[in-house]
């Protein structure tokens, strides 16, 4: 079940004594280094490893890595906690660098990170202060998000249309900002009740066991989201949408300007 929520305080970049940008996360944590905002461009391998192994995805009530999530989906959604022995031997499919845009100009990675390290993103959902600091302090991670977005834009085949659709989605969010959180709460409550009703129903002949297992995981996910929605606001959800457009434009400006010609 995919249900991403961002529930953290607004952040901002500033200068530190080490000439690194820093991320302010309100009452959640002190300023922490935005490590990707300085230095030469990262190698694709460094960024691929960071994207695959950094715990930043909050799913089913826990913060996980992309590596764990691929293991989860390719192994028939095994019950949590993960089988450590099988996970240690797991080899993810495809190349960890295949979706990272390779043609960033010199200095583009650091410029992109400096421009975006204070934005609100869905990947921040549910992170504790220490988890947030760890993610922002992981070399290559923030840069990898921009490089992957550049590839998404390139694969779309039309940068102008990609930007236009992002702007249209933002405009729609701005028009419907009032009551957005209440709508999401109601939607997720209905989904949760649907899954609970299913789990309480008799097992049908021929029903696949993984259907019930998946439903149990959906319940964990929905309960976690509803708990975080208790502190969410319409204004913050709209800020996430606005920052998403800024993130796209920063990637095009600094990491893949050739796509914006």
N, C-alpha and C positions, 0 to 999 in steps of 0.2 A: 504494500500500500504506500503510495507516495503522497505525503502531506507535509510540506515544508513550511515551517513557521519561524519567523525571526523575532526573538523576544529579548533584546538587549538594549542597553542605553545608547543614545547617539554618541558617536565617537568623532575624534578630530585629530589631525596631524599637527605636530609642532616640532621645533628644533630642539635637539638635546646636545649635551656637551660633547658627545662623540660624533656630532654632525650627522646623526641618523634621525630620521623622522620618528616621532613617537606617537603611539595611539593612546588617546584618553578614553577610558571606558566608564565615565561617570562614577557612580558609587561602587561599581563592581570591582575595580582594580586600579592601581596607580598607573602612571605613564609607563609603557613598556616599549622597548625598541621595535620599530618597524624595519626589520633587518633587510628586507628586500629593496629598500629605498636608496641604497647606496651600492656602489661597486659596479663591476663590469657585468655584461649580460651573463645569465646562467646557462650552463649546458643543458641540453635536452634531457640527459640522464639524471642530472640533479633535480630538475623540475618534475620529471616523471616519477622519480622515487618519492619526492615530497607529496605529490598529488595522490599517489597510491597508498602511502603509509602514514599520512598525518590524520590523527583522529579529529574529524570535524563534522561528520554527518550524524545528526541526532535522529535515530530511528529506533522504534520499539523500546523507547524509554532509556536508551543509552547512547553515548557518543562513540561512533565507530569509524573505521577507515574504509576507503573504497575497496581495499583488498579483502577485508572481512565481508563487505556486502556482496562482492562477486562470489566469494566462497559460499555465502548464505544462499544466493539464488541458484548457483550451479549445482548445489548439493541437495536439492529438493526441500529447501527451507528447514534445515535441521533445528531441533529445539535448542533454545539457549540454556546454559552458556555453550559457546562453540566447543567442538571437540578439538582440544589443543593439539593433539597429535596429528590429526588429519589436516588441521589448518597450517601447521608448520611445514607440511609436505605439499601444500597446495600450490599449483602454478597457474597464475591468472592467464586468461586467454588474450591473444593479441599482443601488440607491442605497447609498452608503457609510455612510449614517446610518440606513437603514431598520430595522436590527435593534438599534438602541440605544434603550433605554427612555427616554422623554422627560420623565417626570414626577417627577424626583428633587427632594425638598425642598431648600431653600436650605441649603448647608453639607454636604449629604449626601455629595457626592463626596469631599471632603477627609476626612470622618470614616470613610468606607469605606476609603480608601487607608491611613489611619493604622492601621486595625484589621487590614489584610491584607498590608501591604507586607513583612512578615517571614515569610509563609507559604511553604510549598513547593508549587509548581505544576508541572504537566506542561509548561507553556510554557517553563520554565527549562531544559529538556532540552539537555544538551550545550553550553551557553553558556560561553564563556571569560569570564575576569574582566572584560575590557574590553567584551565584548558584553553581559554582565549589567548592568554599570554604565550602558551606553548605553540599555538598555531601561528601567531604573528611572528614568533621568533624562529620559525622553521625556514631555513634558507631555501628559496626557490618556490615556496608554496603559493604566495600571493601572485608571483609572476606567472606561475603555471596556470592559474585561473584565467588570466588575460590571454595567454597564448592559446589555451583551449577555446576561448571565446572567438579569437581570431580565426581559428580553423572552422568554427561553426559558421561564422560570417562568410568565409571563403566558400564553404560547401553550399551555402544558400544560393550562390551564383549571382546575387544582386545586393550589393551593399546599400544602395539607396532604398530599396524596398525593405531590407532588414531594419534600417533605422526608422523608416516610416511606420512600420508595424510596431516598433517599440514605443514610438511617440504616440501612436493611436491608443495603445494599451494604457499608457500613462494618463492620457487625456480622459479615457473612460474611467480609470481609477479615481481621478480627481473629481469627475462628475458624480461619482457614487461613493465618495469617501465617508459621508455621514452614515453611521449604522453598519459599517463594514464588519466590525468586530462582532456585533450582535448577530449578524447574518452567518458569520463563520461559526460562532458558537452553536447556533441552531442547526446548521448543516452537519457539524461533527457530532452533536448529540444524537441526531437522527441516525447517522451512520453507526454510531456506537450501539444504539438500541437495536438496530437491524442485526448487527453481528451477535449481540447477546441473545436475541430471540432465536437466531439460527443455532447457536451452541446449545440452547435449552431444548431444542426440538429433537425428536427421535431420529436416530441414524437411519437414513433411507437405504434400501437394498442397492448394492452396487456403488454406494457413495465412496469416493476416494478418501483415504485417511488424511491426505495432505490438505484437503479442503477445511477440515476442522482445525488442523494445526495452523493454517494460514489465518483462519478466523480468530484464533486465540492471539496471534501476533497482531492482528488488526486492532483487537481490543486494547492491547498494551499501548499501541501507537496512538489510538484515539484518546485514551485516558490521559496520556502524557500531553498531548496537544491541548486538550481541554483545560488541564491544569495550568499550562502556560498562558492560555488565552485569558485567564482570570486577571492578569496584569497588563494585558495588551490594550492599546488605544488606537482609535481610528487614525490619529495624526502620525503615529509611528509606522503603521502599515503603509500609509501614503509616502512617508519618507523613504521607505524601502524601495518603493516603485520608482521614485525620483532618482534615487542613488543608482538604481539598476541602469537607467538610461545614461547617467554620468559615467558609470563603469564602462559601458559599451563605447562611448565616445572617447574615453581615455585610452582604451585598448587600440582603437583605430588611429588615434593621434600619435601614440608612442610606440606601440608594439607591431602594428601592421598598417602603417600609413599607405603602403602600396595598394591596399584594398580600397582606400578612400580617394584614389585619384579620379 
